[in-house]
Each structure stands twice: as structure tokens, then as C-alpha cells.
Amino acid sequence: MTQIEDFVIQRVKELRIEKGMSQREFGDNINLSQGFIRDCENPRKRAKYNLNHLNEIVRVFGCSFSYFFPDQALE
């Protein structure tokens, strides 16, 4: 997994927890399975969000796309 993929996943997880959503609730809201969410949040798995997933996440949380990206490129 690349640094940018990990950054995005950690931002999504932080926001999910901040909003008090379980992995199941979150998955239901963005039309993904709890298993996929769990695999994204597990650093030993290769699952990751794509742009379509991020579009749904932005819609559900009412935030901007920029929230999920660093201000500068990662190494």
C-alpha cells in the first residue's frame, strides 16, 4: 500500500469514528460491505477506496474531497 492510499484510508476511518458510525453502518451508507471496510482499515490487507467510493463518502459525510488528501505530495 502506498503512503497516499494509507493517508486516505486513515482520514476515512477517523471521520467514520468521529461520526460514531460502525463499519457496518458506514458500509451500508456508501453501498459497500462491512468486510470491505474492515479490509480497508486493516493495514495487512490490500483493499482500498477508489474515486467512486470517495464520491459516496463525501456525499454521506458532507465534507469536501480535499479533506482526504494531504496539502503536499507524500514521499
NORDAFEN-V162182 format. One record per residue. N is the residue number from 1. SS is DSSP state (alpha for helix, beta for strand, coil for the rest). PSI is psi in whole degrees, -180 to 180 (NA if undefined). OMEGA is omega as a letter, one per 20 degrees, with the letter a starting at -180 (999 if undefined). Layout:
N	SS	PSI	OMEGA
N	SS	PSI	OMEGA
This chain:
1	coil	139	r
2	coil	166	r
3	alpha	-39	a
4	alpha	-38	r
5	alpha	-43	r
6	alpha	-40	r
7	alpha	-49	a
8	alpha	-47	a
9	alpha	-43	a
10	alpha	-38	r
11	alpha	-44	r
12	alpha	-45	a
13	alpha	-45	r
14	alpha	-44	a
15	alpha	-40	r
16	alpha	-46	a
17	alpha	-42	r
18	alpha	-37	a
19	coil	-1	r
20	coil	30	a
21	coil	135	r
22	coil	167	r
23	alpha	-38	r
24	alpha	-48	r
25	alpha	-45	a
26	alpha	-49	r
27	alpha	-43	r
28	alpha	-38	a
29	alpha	-27	a
30	alpha	15	r
31	coil	40	r
32	coil	156	a
33	coil	156	r
34	alpha	-38	r
35	alpha	-40	r
36	alpha	-43	r
37	alpha	-46	r
38	alpha	-44	a
39	alpha	-36	r
40	alpha	-41	a
41	alpha	-8	r
42	coil	114	a
43	coil	-15	r
44	coil	-7	r
45	coil	161	a
46	coil	1	a
47	coil	143	r
48	coil	159	r
49	coil	146	r
50	coil	-178	a
51	alpha	-34	r
52	alpha	-40	r
53	alpha	-46	a
54	alpha	-36	r
55	alpha	-43	r
56	alpha	-40	r
57	alpha	-45	r
58	alpha	-42	r
59	alpha	-46	a
60	alpha	-44	a
61	alpha	-13	r
62	coil	34	r
63	coil	-177	r
64	coil	159	r
65	alpha	-35	a
66	alpha	-24	r
67	alpha	-30	a
68	alpha	5	a
69	coil	144	r
70	coil	160	r
71	coil	-28	a
72	coil	161	r
73	coil	145	r
74	coil	156	r
75	coil	NA	999
